[in-house]
Amino acid sequence: MAKEPLSREKSIVLPAAITVAAVACAVLLFACWHLQEGIALPFDTYSGYFVSNKFEPNAAESFVVVANQKRFDEVFGVAMVMGDKSRRLAKDIFARSIVLTAIKRGNAVYEYKVQNVAERDGVVTIRYMVTSTPSDSASFACPMIVSIPNRNYSAVRFVENGKPAKTVEVRHSEPHQ
């Protein structure tokens, strides 16, 4: 007995059902990842600052959560150069935000690209990529400076190039100035 060829309606319905199932699986996977990572937080990145040579000068890397201008000024200074178009913090940034910083030091220039920032159960996770360009003649301290909304966080996890780099406890005793 010969098989009856698929009708046009059946040949369209089967691929459509497979496509719907694939999309549903993708949505489910995204939802699971989203629940694991937490709620996405808005963030802004900044540049045009140098790291104070008094702040952890012998550390290869530093991770800091900054809640006020006084602490920020202890860690950073404004780098002034002609034609500078750097994006700097607003004067009142600490009234509404905290600043997350990672600093790499060494014989290379480091560039950061923030992938995302999320919060789950009071813990912020900042995921970023770092690339470096080696230097034969100079040593650098290169900062990543990121602001997020000021909320009641307990810790910040820095995840660099897909690997945990450091978890920093957030102190709530610092006044916001």
C-alpha positions in Angstrom: 0.0 0.0 0.0 1.5 3.3 -1.1 1.7 6.2 1.3 -0.4 9.2 0.6 1.7 12.3 -0.1 1.5 15.1 2.5 -1.1 17.6 1.6 0.0 21.3 1.4 -1.7 22.1 4.7 0.1 19.3 6.6 3.5 20.2 5.2 3.1 23.8 6.4 1.7 22.9 9.9 4.6 20.6 10.8 7.4 23.1 10.3 5.4 25.8 12.0 4.8 23.5 15.1 8.6 22.8 15.3 9.3 26.6 15.0 6.9 27.4 17.8 8.4 24.6 20.0 11.9 26.0 19.4 10.9 29.5 20.3 9.2 28.3 23.5 12.3 26.5 24.5 14.4 29.6 23.9 12.1 31.7 26.0 12.2 29.2 28.8 16.0 29.1 28.7 16.1 32.9 28.8 13.7 33.0 31.7 15.8 30.4 33.7 18.9 32.5 33.1 17.1 35.7 34.1 16.0 34.1 37.3 19.5 32.9 38.1 21.1 36.3 37.4 18.3 38.4 39.0 16.8 41.6 37.9 18.7 43.7 35.4 19.9 47.1 36.8 20.5 50.2 34.8 24.1 51.3 34.8 26.3 54.0 33.4 30.1 53.9 32.7 32.5 56.8 33.2 36.0 57.7 32.1 38.5 60.6 32.5 39.8 59.6 35.9 43.2 58.4 37.1 43.8 56.2 40.1 45.5 57.9 43.0 49.0 56.6 43.6 48.2 56.4 47.3 45.3 54.0 46.8 46.6 50.4 47.1 49.7 51.2 45.0 51.2 47.6 45.3 48.0 45.7 44.4 47.8 44.2 41.0 44.1 44.8 41.1 41.5 46.4 43.3 37.7 46.2 43.6 35.9 49.0 45.4 32.2 49.9 46.0 32.0 53.7 46.5 29.1 55.3 48.3 30.2 58.9 48.6 32.2 61.7 47.0 34.9 61.7 49.8 35.7 58.1 49.2 35.7 58.5 45.4 38.1 61.4 45.7 40.5 59.2 47.8 40.6 56.7 45.0 40.4 58.8 41.9 41.5 62.2 40.5 40.3 63.9 37.4 42.6 63.5 34.4 42.6 66.8 32.5 43.9 66.7 28.9 43.2 69.1 26.0 40.2 68.1 23.9 39.0 65.7 26.5 35.5 64.4 25.9 35.4 62.0 28.9 32.1 61.2 30.6 32.4 62.1 34.2 30.2 61.6 37.3 27.5 64.2 37.9 28.1 66.4 41.0 25.1 64.8 42.8 25.6 61.2 41.7 25.9 59.8 45.2 22.4 61.1 46.2 21.0 58.4 43.9 23.7 56.0 43.0 26.7 54.0 44.1 29.9 53.4 42.1 31.4 50.1 41.4 35.1 50.1 40.4 37.6 47.5 39.3 41.2 48.6 38.8 44.0 46.7 37.1 47.6 47.7 37.4 50.6 46.6 35.4 52.6 46.9 32.2 49.5 47.0 30.0 46.6 49.3 29.1 43.4 47.6 30.2 40.0 48.2 28.5 36.7 47.2 30.1 33.3 46.4 28.4 30.4 46.0 30.8 28.1 43.2 29.7 25.4 43.5 32.3 24.6 44.3 35.9 21.9 42.4 37.8 20.7 42.1 41.4 19.3 39.1 43.2 18.6 38.8 46.9 20.6 42.0 47.6 23.7 40.8 45.8 24.7 42.8 42.7 26.6 40.9 39.9 28.5 43.0 37.4 29.7 41.0 34.4 32.4 42.6 32.2 35.1 41.7 29.7 38.7 43.0 29.9 41.3 43.2 27.2 44.8 44.4 27.5 47.5 45.9 25.3 51.0 45.3 26.7 53.5 48.1 27.1 57.3 47.7 27.3 57.9 51.2 28.7 55.2 52.1 31.2 53.1 50.9 34.0 49.4 51.7 34.2 46.5 51.7 36.7 43.3 51.4 34.6 39.9 51.8 36.2 36.4 50.6 35.3 34.0 53.1 36.8 30.3 52.1 36.8 27.3 53.7 38.6 24.1 51.8 39.6 21.0 52.9 41.5 21.6 53.2 45.3 19.6 50.5 47.0 20.1 48.3 50.0 22.7 45.9 48.6 24.6 43.5 50.7 27.5 42.7 48.3 28.8 43.2 44.8 30.2 40.2 42.8 32.7 41.2 40.0 32.7 38.6 37.2 35.5 39.2 34.7 35.7 37.5 31.4 33.2 34.9 32.7 35.1 34.1 35.9 34.4 35.3 39.4 37.1 37.9 40.3 36.0 39.3 43.7 33.0 39.8 46.0 33.0 43.0 47.9 30.7 43.5 50.9 28.7 46.8 50.8 29.0 48.9 53.9 25.9 51.0 54.7 27.5 53.2 57.3 29.1 55.6 54.8 27.1 58.8 54.4 26.1 59.8 50.9 27.6 63.2 50.2 
